[in-house]
Protein backbone atom coordinates (compact mmCIF):
# COMPACT_ATOMS: atom_id res chain seq x y z
CA UNK A 1 0.00 0.00 0.00
CA UNK A 2 1.44 3.37 -0.99
CA UNK A 3 2.32 5.83 1.73
CA UNK A 4 0.25 9.00 1.87
CA UNK A 5 2.89 10.85 3.88
CA UNK A 6 3.83 14.22 2.41
CA UNK A 7 7.44 14.02 1.30
CA UNK A 8 10.12 16.65 0.62
CA UNK A 9 10.33 15.89 -3.10
CA UNK A 10 13.32 17.10 -5.03
CA UNK A 11 12.47 20.00 -7.32
CA UNK A 12 11.74 19.18 -10.94
CA UNK A 13 15.01 19.55 -12.81
CA UNK A 14 13.68 19.58 -16.36
CA UNK A 15 10.82 18.55 -18.57
CA UNK A 16 10.63 14.91 -19.71
CA UNK A 17 13.50 13.94 -22.01
CA UNK A 18 12.37 12.10 -25.14
CA UNK A 19 14.37 9.11 -26.32
CA UNK A 20 16.66 10.39 -29.09
CA UNK A 21 16.48 9.24 -32.69
CA UNK A 22 19.18 6.79 -33.77
CA UNK A 23 20.08 6.67 -37.45
CA UNK A 24 19.10 3.36 -39.07
CA UNK A 25 16.73 2.41 -36.24
CA UNK A 26 13.05 2.74 -35.44
CA UNK A 27 11.94 3.50 -31.91
CA UNK A 28 10.06 0.34 -30.93
CA UNK A 29 9.17 1.45 -27.40
CA UNK A 30 10.08 4.13 -24.87
CA UNK A 31 9.15 5.43 -21.44
CA UNK A 32 9.85 9.03 -20.39
CA UNK A 33 8.36 8.92 -16.87
CA UNK A 34 5.99 11.85 -17.21
CA UNK A 35 3.70 12.48 -14.26
CA UNK A 36 3.33 14.29 -10.98
CA UNK A 37 5.86 14.12 -8.17
CA UNK A 38 5.29 11.09 -5.97
CA UNK A 39 3.34 9.09 -8.56
CA UNK A 40 4.03 5.40 -9.15
CA UNK A 41 5.45 4.32 -12.54
CA UNK A 42 2.73 3.23 -14.96
CA UNK A 43 1.60 -0.21 -13.81
CA UNK A 44 0.25 -0.99 -17.28
CA UNK A 45 3.89 -0.92 -18.43
CA UNK A 46 5.87 -1.91 -15.34
CA UNK A 47 5.67 -4.60 -12.69
CA UNK A 48 6.48 -2.97 -9.34
CA UNK A 49 8.46 -5.61 -7.48
CA UNK A 50 8.21 -6.22 -3.73
CA UNK A 51 9.12 -9.86 -3.11
CA UNK A 52 12.66 -10.43 -4.40
CA UNK A 53 15.13 -12.44 -2.31
CA UNK A 54 18.42 -13.01 -4.15
CA UNK A 55 22.17 -12.50 -3.82
CA UNK A 56 22.05 -12.15 0.00
CA UNK A 57 20.66 -8.62 -0.43
CA UNK A 58 19.31 -6.89 2.69
CA UNK A 59 16.66 -4.61 1.18
CA UNK A 60 12.93 -5.08 0.85
CA UNK A 61 11.54 -3.63 -2.38
CA UNK A 62 8.39 -1.56 -1.96
CA UNK A 63 5.93 0.49 -4.00
CA UNK A 64 6.12 3.30 -1.44
CA UNK A 65 6.94 6.68 -3.00
CA UNK A 66 9.77 7.05 -0.49
CA UNK A 67 11.55 4.28 -2.44
CA UNK A 68 10.16 4.57 -5.97
CA UNK A 69 8.59 7.64 -7.52
CA UNK A 70 8.05 9.76 -10.57
CA UNK A 71 9.96 12.95 -9.76
CA UNK A 72 7.67 15.42 -11.48
CA UNK A 73 10.61 16.49 -13.65
CA UNK A 74 10.42 13.72 -16.23
CA UNK A 75 12.41 11.08 -14.35
CA UNK A 76 11.89 8.04 -12.15
CA UNK A 77 13.85 7.77 -8.91
CA UNK A 78 14.96 4.62 -7.06
CA UNK A 79 15.72 5.70 -3.49
CA UNK A 80 17.25 3.36 -0.89
CA UNK A 81 16.10 3.99 2.69
CA UNK A 82 17.54 2.70 5.94
CA UNK A 83 14.95 0.80 7.98
CA UNK A 84 15.06 -0.74 11.44
CA UNK A 85 16.99 -3.83 12.47
CA UNK A 86 19.66 -3.56 9.77
CA UNK A 87 17.10 -3.80 6.97
CA UNK A 88 16.74 -1.40 4.10
CA UNK A 89 13.99 -0.61 1.60
CA UNK A 90 14.38 0.33 -2.06
CA UNK A 91 12.67 0.20 -5.48
CA UNK A 92 12.70 -2.16 -8.45
CA UNK A 93 10.64 -2.21 -11.64
CA UNK A 94 10.46 -4.64 -14.56
CA UNK A 95 8.81 -4.23 -17.97
CA UNK A 96 5.81 -6.41 -18.63
CA UNK A 97 6.79 -6.62 -22.31
CA UNK A 98 9.94 -8.13 -23.79
CA UNK A 99 11.87 -7.58 -27.02
CA UNK A 100 14.37 -9.45 -29.18
CA UNK A 101 16.67 -8.82 -32.10
CA UNK A 102 15.35 -10.66 -35.15
CA UNK A 103 17.55 -12.56 -37.60
CA UNK A 104 19.34 -10.23 -39.98
CA UNK A 105 18.72 -7.15 -37.81
CA UNK A 106 19.91 -5.52 -34.62
CA UNK A 107 18.33 -4.10 -31.47
CA UNK A 108 19.42 -1.42 -29.01
CA UNK A 109 18.19 -1.07 -25.40
CA UNK A 110 19.16 2.32 -23.99
CA UNK A 111 18.58 4.58 -20.98
CA UNK A 112 19.79 7.90 -19.61
CA UNK A 113 20.85 7.35 -16.00
CA UNK A 114 22.14 9.58 -13.23
CA UNK A 115 23.49 8.56 -9.84
CA UNK A 116 23.11 10.17 -6.43
CA UNK A 117 25.71 12.72 -5.36
CA UNK A 118 26.71 11.13 -2.04
CA UNK A 119 30.41 10.30 -1.76
CA UNK A 120 31.55 6.73 -2.41
CA UNK A 121 32.51 6.51 1.27
CA UNK A 122 28.80 6.85 2.04
CA UNK A 123 27.59 4.28 -0.53
CA UNK A 124 29.01 1.02 0.82
CA UNK A 125 26.59 -1.79 -0.05
CA UNK A 126 24.59 0.13 -2.68
CA UNK A 127 24.12 -1.52 -6.06
CA UNK A 128 22.20 0.42 -8.76
CA UNK A 129 21.52 -1.51 -11.96
CA UNK A 130 19.96 -1.30 -15.44
CA UNK A 131 19.70 -4.81 -16.87
CA UNK A 132 17.75 -7.45 -18.76
CA UNK A 133 16.60 -11.01 -18.17
CA UNK A 134 15.54 -13.61 -20.69
CA UNK A 135 11.75 -13.84 -20.78
CA UNK A 136 12.19 -17.62 -20.46
CA UNK A 137 12.65 -17.13 -16.70
CA UNK A 138 8.97 -16.18 -16.55
CA UNK A 139 8.10 -19.54 -18.09
CA UNK A 140 10.05 -21.93 -15.89
CA UNK A 141 13.64 -21.70 -17.17
CA UNK A 142 16.03 -21.18 -14.29
CA UNK A 143 18.98 -18.82 -13.94
CA UNK A 144 21.45 -18.57 -15.62
CA UNK A 145 20.05 -20.69 -18.46
CA UNK A 146 17.39 -18.03 -19.06
CA UNK A 147 20.13 -15.54 -19.95
CA UNK A 148 20.92 -12.19 -18.34
CA UNK A 149 22.56 -9.09 -19.83
CA UNK A 150 23.51 -6.38 -17.34
CA UNK A 151 23.80 -3.07 -19.17
CA UNK A 152 25.02 -0.95 -16.24
CA UNK A 153 25.85 -1.88 -12.67
CA UNK A 154 27.75 0.12 -10.08
CA UNK A 155 28.80 -1.10 -6.64
CA UNK A 156 29.71 0.82 -3.49
CA UNK A 157 29.64 4.21 -5.20
CA UNK A 158 32.94 3.61 -7.01
CA UNK A 159 32.89 5.44 -10.34
CA UNK A 160 33.11 2.25 -12.39
CA UNK A 161 30.32 0.76 -14.48
CA UNK A 162 30.10 -2.90 -15.38
CA UNK A 163 28.63 -4.64 -18.42
CA UNK A 164 28.04 -8.35 -17.91
CA UNK A 165 26.60 -11.42 -19.63
CA UNK A 166 25.31 -14.37 -17.61
CA UNK A 167 24.47 -17.62 -19.38
CA UNK A 168 24.11 -21.34 -18.79
CA UNK A 169 24.31 -24.16 -18.54
CA UNK A 170 25.29 -24.05 -14.85
CA UNK A 171 25.78 -21.58 -12.01
CA UNK A 172 29.54 -22.16 -12.00
CA UNK A 173 31.98 -21.98 -14.91
CA UNK A 174 30.70 -22.33 -18.45
CA UNK A 175 31.17 -19.92 -21.37
CA UNK A 176 30.10 -16.90 -19.26
CA UNK A 177 32.48 -17.69 -16.37
CA UNK A 178 29.73 -18.01 -13.78
CA UNK A 179 29.10 -16.94 -11.07
CA UNK A 180 30.92 -13.71 -12.00
CA UNK A 181 29.76 -13.62 -15.61
CA UNK A 182 31.54 -12.49 -18.77
CA UNK A 183 32.30 -8.92 -17.78
CA UNK A 184 34.14 -5.69 -18.63
CA UNK A 185 34.21 -2.36 -16.82
CA UNK A 186 34.36 1.31 -17.80
CA UNK A 187 35.04 4.53 -15.90
CA UNK A 188 31.89 6.57 -15.13
CA UNK A 189 32.78 10.22 -15.85
CA UNK A 190 30.63 11.71 -13.06
CA UNK A 191 27.30 11.20 -11.30
CA UNK A 192 25.31 13.20 -13.86
CA UNK A 193 23.14 11.69 -16.57
CA UNK A 194 24.87 9.38 -19.03
CA UNK A 195 23.58 7.16 -21.82
CA UNK A 196 24.00 3.42 -21.27
CA UNK A 197 23.11 1.05 -24.11
CA UNK A 198 23.21 -2.58 -25.14
CA UNK A 199 23.31 -3.51 -28.85
CA UNK A 200 22.52 -7.04 -30.00
CA UNK A 201 23.60 -7.34 -33.64
CA UNK A 202 22.34 -10.30 -35.70
CA UNK A 203 22.93 -8.70 -39.13
CA UNK A 204 25.56 -11.34 -39.85
CA UNK A 205 23.70 -14.60 -40.36
CA UNK A 206 26.80 -16.52 -39.18
CA UNK A 207 26.00 -16.67 -35.46
CA UNK A 208 29.69 -16.92 -34.52
CA UNK A 209 30.20 -13.42 -35.98
CA UNK A 210 27.21 -11.85 -34.26
CA UNK A 211 27.89 -9.43 -31.42
CA UNK A 212 26.55 -8.01 -28.18
CA UNK A 213 28.03 -4.60 -27.37
CA UNK A 214 27.94 -2.49 -24.21
CA UNK A 215 28.04 1.24 -24.86
CA UNK A 216 28.54 4.31 -22.64
CA UNK A 217 27.75 7.74 -24.16
CA UNK A 218 28.13 6.34 -27.67
CA UNK A 219 31.46 4.56 -27.09
CA UNK A 220 31.65 0.75 -27.04
CA UNK A 221 33.47 -0.58 -23.97
CA UNK A 222 32.79 -4.31 -24.36
CA UNK A 223 32.06 -6.60 -27.30
CA UNK A 224 31.03 -10.22 -26.85
CA UNK A 225 30.76 -12.46 -29.94
CA UNK A 226 29.09 -15.73 -30.72
CA UNK A 227 32.52 -17.25 -31.18
CA UNK A 228 33.45 -16.14 -27.64
CA UNK A 229 30.54 -18.22 -26.31
CA UNK A 230 31.23 -21.01 -28.84
CA UNK A 231 27.90 -22.74 -28.26
CA UNK A 232 24.90 -21.90 -30.46
CA UNK A 233 22.33 -23.02 -27.90
CA UNK A 234 23.83 -20.86 -25.16
CA UNK A 235 24.36 -17.90 -27.53
CA UNK A 236 20.69 -18.11 -28.49
CA UNK A 237 19.61 -17.61 -24.87
CA UNK A 238 21.22 -14.17 -24.74
CA UNK A 239 21.19 -13.01 -28.39
CA UNK A 240 18.26 -14.77 -30.11
CA UNK A 241 15.62 -14.68 -27.38
CA UNK A 242 13.19 -12.12 -25.89
CA UNK A 243 14.51 -9.97 -23.04
CA UNK A 244 12.71 -7.74 -20.58
CA UNK A 245 14.13 -4.66 -18.87
CA UNK A 246 14.76 -4.20 -15.14
CA UNK A 247 15.94 -1.21 -13.08
CA UNK A 248 16.62 -1.14 -9.36
CA UNK A 249 18.88 -0.14 -6.50
CA UNK A 250 19.81 -3.19 -4.46
CA UNK A 251 21.34 -2.91 -1.00
CA UNK A 252 23.92 -5.41 0.21
CA UNK A 253 24.48 -8.72 -1.47
CA UNK A 254 27.22 -11.05 -2.57
CA UNK A 255 28.96 -8.47 -4.75
CA UNK A 256 29.01 -5.14 -2.85
CA UNK A 257 28.78 -6.59 0.65
CA UNK A 258 26.57 -5.17 3.37
CA UNK A 259 26.09 -1.46 4.04
CA UNK A 260 27.87 -0.06 7.09
CA UNK A 261 27.32 2.74 9.59
CA UNK A 262 28.63 5.29 7.08
CA UNK A 263 26.20 4.28 4.32
CA UNK A 264 23.72 7.08 3.68
CA UNK A 265 20.20 6.66 2.35
CA UNK A 266 17.93 9.09 0.51
CA UNK A 267 18.21 11.07 -2.68
CA UNK A 268 22.01 11.34 -2.49
CA UNK A 269 22.21 7.56 -2.91
CA UNK A 270 19.50 7.13 -5.54
CA UNK A 271 19.51 6.09 -9.19
CA UNK A 272 17.51 8.40 -11.46
CA UNK A 273 16.39 7.60 -15.02
CA UNK A 274 15.27 10.10 -17.65
CA UNK A 275 14.12 7.60 -20.28
CA UNK A 276 14.46 3.99 -21.32
CA UNK A 277 13.97 2.90 -24.94
CA UNK A 278 14.15 -0.04 -27.31
CA UNK A 279 15.19 0.43 -30.93
CA UNK A 280 14.95 -2.02 -33.84
CA UNK A 281 17.04 -1.62 -36.99
CA UNK A 282 15.18 -0.62 -40.16
N, C-alpha and C positions, 0 to 999 in steps of 0.2 A: 504494500500500500504506500503510495507516495506521501511524503511529508508535506504538510501544509504550512510549515514554519517559514516565516519571512526570512530570506537570506540576503546577505550583503553581496549581491551579484557584481561581478566585474563589469565595468562600463563597456558598452558595445564599441568595439575597435573599428569596425568597418562594415559596410554592407556585404551581403553574401557574395562570395567569389565564385563565379561560374567556372566549370571545368574548361580548360583551354582547348582550342582546336589543335589537332595533331595532323600534319600533312600525311595523306595516304591512309587515314583512318576515319571511320565513322564513330561517333559517340553512341555506344550501345546502351549505356545507363550512367546516371550520375545522381549524386545527392549533395545538396549545398547547405543543408541544415538551417533553412529559413525557419523563423518562428520567434515566439516571445521568450524572454529570459525565464529560465526555470522549467520550460516545457520539456517533455520527454521526446526523444527521437521517434519518428513516425513508425508506429508498430505495425502498419501495413507493409513496411519495407524491412524493418529490423526485428529480430528477436532480442529482447532485453533479458540477459542471462542473470540468474541468481542462484544457481545450484551447481557450480563447478568446483570440483575437488581434485586437482592434479598438481604434480610437480612439488609437493610439500609446501604449497603456497599458504599464507596465513590470512588472506583476505576473504571476506564474504562479498560477493557481488550483489548489488541492490539496484532497484529502479528509483531510489530516492534521489531527488534533484541535488542533494548535497554531494552525491557521487557521480551523477550522470545528468547532464542538462544541455539543452540548447542555450547558447549564451545570450541571444538577442542581437548579436553582431554578425550572424552568418557563420557560426562555428558550433561544433559540439565539443564539450569538455568532459574529460574523464578525470575525476578528482579523488585521489586516495585520502581517506580519513582515518585517523587513529581512534580505535574503539577501546573498550575496557578489556582487561584480562589478556593483554598482548595481542588481541585480534585487531584487524583493520577491516575497513569496508572500501569498495571501489566500484568501478563501472566496466561493463563489457557488453558489446553488441555484435550481432552476427546477421548478415544478410539472409533473408529467406530464400532469395533466388541464387542461382549459381550460373557460371559462364565457362566456356571452354574455347580454346583455339581450334578451329576446324582445319582439316587437311588442306595444305596448300596456302594457308593464310597465317596471320599472326594476331595476337591479342596483347593489349597492354592494360594492366590494372595500376591505377595511380592515385595518389592522395597528396594533399598539401598539409604538412604536419608541423606544429610547433611544440616545444617542450617548456615546462615550467622553469622559472628563473632562479629557483633555489640552487645553492652551491652543491657540487657533487658530495661534499662532506655531510650534507643534510639529506642525501637521497639514497643512503645505504638500504638495499632491499627492494628498491622500486624498479619496475620492469615494464615500461610502456612498449606496446607492440602493435604493428599493422601487418596482418598475415592472412593466409588462406589455408583452408582444409579441403581435401577431396570430398565431394558430396557423397561419396560411397560410405563415409563414416556414419551418415544419417540412415543408411540402409543395411547396417550390420557388419561392415568391414572394419576391422580394428586398426588401431594405430600401431606402427607407421605404414601399414600396407595401404591405407586409404590415401596416403600422400599428403604432405604439408609443405608449403612454400612460405617462408617468413620473409616479408619484404623489408621490414625495418623493425629491429629490436634494439633497445638500449638497456644496459644494466648499471645500477648504482650511480646514475648521473654522470658517468664518464662519457666524454664527448666522442664516443665511438658507436657507429651503427653497424649492425650485423645483418647480412643476407644469408639465408640458410635453406637448404632442401633436406627434408626428411622423407625416407622411403623404406620400403620393406626389403627383404621379407621378414626380418626379425628386429627386435628392439636392441640388439647389440651387433656391431659390425655391419657387414653388407656394403653395397655400393655407395651408400650415403654416410658411412662411418658412424652408425648409431652408437651411442645415444646422442652424441654431440651433433651429428648431421654434417653434410657437406656445406662448408661455411667459409665466407670471406668477410672482412671488415673494411670500414671506411671511416675517415675522420668526419665528424659532424662539425660544420663551420661555426655554428653558434646555436642558441636555443630559439631563434626566430623560425619563421615558417620556411620549410624546404620541401621540395617535390621528390617524393620517393615513388619508384615505379618498378614493376616487374613486367618483362616482355617475354612471352612464349612464342617462339618463331618456328612454325611448321611449313614455311614456304618451300623448303627443300624436302622433297618426298622421300629422300633417304634419311630414315630416322636417326642414324648415327651422326648426321651432320646438322640436325636440328638443335636449337639452342634455347636456354632459359637465361635471361640476363637481368641483373639487378642494377638499378640506375638511381643515382642521386643527382638532382638538379641537372639532368640531361647527360650526365657522364656515367658510362658503364663502369662499375667497380667489380663485377663478378660475372663470368660466363660459364655456364655448365652445359655440356653437350651430351647428346645421346651416347656418343662413344665413351664419354667419361663414365656413364652408368653401365654401359656394355651389357644391357639386358633389356630387350624390347618390352617385355611384360612390366618390368619395374618402371622403365621410362614412361610407359603409357599411363601409369598411375599419377604422374606429376605433370605430364605434358600433353596427354591426349584425353584427359578426363575433366568433367565439370568441377569447378572450384567455387567455394563461397568465401566471402570476405569477413574477417573478424578484426575488431579493434578493442583494445583494453589497456588498463594499467594493472598489472599484477603486483602483489606485495609479497616478498619472501620467495621461497622456492629453491629448487636444487641448483639453479644457476647463480642468482645474485646473493643467496643467503638471506638470513632474516634481517629485518630492520633493527636498528639499535636506538639507544636513547637520544642520539643526535638526529635521527630521521625526522624530517618535518612533513606534515600533511598539508592539505589545502591547495590553493591555486598555484602556489610556487612549485608544487611537485606534480602538476597535472600534465596530461597530454591533450592538445587542442587540435582539432581537424577542421580545415576550411571546406574541403570537398573531397569526395572519393568518386572515382569514375572508372568505367570499363570501356575500352575502345577495341573495335574489330577492324582489321585491315580491309580496304575496299577491293 
